């Protein structure tokens, strides 16, 4: 494949936003993954948004870009890591972030 087709692998490996632990996304413990991402995000001075958002973005990016190459068991581990990351940052499960706007209710016809 050309380097253009492998850009997501390069982003994951050489992220300029967070200094990730080696092979963090291959670990089997969701809590360990979440705490590692939290630590990386909190100690990075190159990120552009708040630590929670940076850590969650990197995790989501990896899950989405791995596609079919990610085993079902590792996808489950990473999805659980999202929940652990929310807990680690004291965010409620499924609660909207502060920047999320609520939609106006549909008008009655």
C-alpha positions in Angstrom: 0.0 0.0 0.0 1.1 3.5 -0.6 1.9 5.8 2.3 -1.2 7.8 1.5 -3.4 4.7 2.1 -1.7 4.0 5.4 -2.0 7.5 6.9 -4.1 6.3 9.9 -1.4 3.9 11.0 1.1 6.7 10.8 -1.2 9.0 12.9 -1.6 6.2 15.6 2.2 5.5 15.7 3.4 9.1 15.5 0.7 11.1 17.1 1.9 14.6 17.9 -0.9 15.2 20.4 -0.2 12.4 22.9 2.8 10.4 23.9 1.2 7.0 24.0 2.6 3.9 25.7 3.9 1.4 23.3 1.2 -1.0 22.0 -1.4 0.5 24.4 -4.3 -0.5 22.0 -3.3 -4.2 22.1 -3.5 -4.5 25.9 -6.2 -6.7 27.3 -7.1 -4.7 30.4 -9.6 -1.9 29.6 -8.8 0.0 32.9 -5.1 -0.1 32.2 -5.7 1.3 28.7 -7.9 4.0 30.0 -5.5 5.1 32.7 -2.6 5.1 30.3 -4.6 7.3 27.9 -5.6 9.6 30.7 -2.0 9.9 31.9 -0.8 10.7 28.4 -3.5 13.3 27.8 -3.0 15.0 31.1 0.8 15.2 30.7 0.8 16.3 27.1 1.4 20.0 26.4 0.8 19.6 22.6 -2.9 18.7 22.7 -5.4 21.1 21.4 -8.4 20.3 23.6 -9.1 19.2 27.1 -7.4 15.9 28.3 -10.7 13.9 28.3 -11.5 14.9 24.8 -8.0 14.2 23.5 -7.9 10.7 25.1 -11.4 9.7 23.9 -10.6 11.0 20.4 -7.5 8.9 20.2 -9.3 5.8 21.4 -12.2 6.3 19.0 -9.9 7.1 16.1 -8.1 3.8 16.7 -11.3 1.8 16.9 -12.7 3.3 13.8 -9.6 3.1 11.7 -8.8 -0.5 12.7 -11.9 -1.6 11.0 -12.1 -5.3 10.1 -8.5 -5.8 11.2 -9.6 -5.5 14.8 -10.7 -8.8 16.4 -14.1 -8.8 18.1 -12.6 -9.5 21.5 -10.1 -6.6 21.2 -12.9 -4.3 19.9 -14.9 -5.3 23.1 -11.8 -4.5 25.3 -11.5 -1.1 23.6 -15.2 -0.3 23.9 -14.9 -1.2 27.7 -11.9 1.1 27.8 -14.1 4.0 26.7 -16.4 3.4 29.7 -13.3 3.2 32.0 -12.0 6.4 30.5 -15.3 8.1 31.3 -15.1 6.9 34.9 -11.5 7.9 35.2 -12.4 11.4 34.2 -15.5 11.5 36.3 -17.9 11.6 33.4 -21.3 10.0 33.6 -21.9 7.1 31.3 -23.5 8.4 28.1 -23.9 12.0 29.4 -23.5 14.7 26.8 -20.3 16.8 27.1 -20.5 20.5 28.0 -19.9 21.4 24.3 -22.8 19.3 23.0 -25.9 21.4 22.2 -29.3 19.9 22.9 -31.7 19.7 20.1 -34.8 21.8 20.1 -37.9 19.7 20.3 -39.7 19.1 17.0 -42.5 21.5 16.4 -46.1 20.2 16.6 -47.9 20.1 13.2 
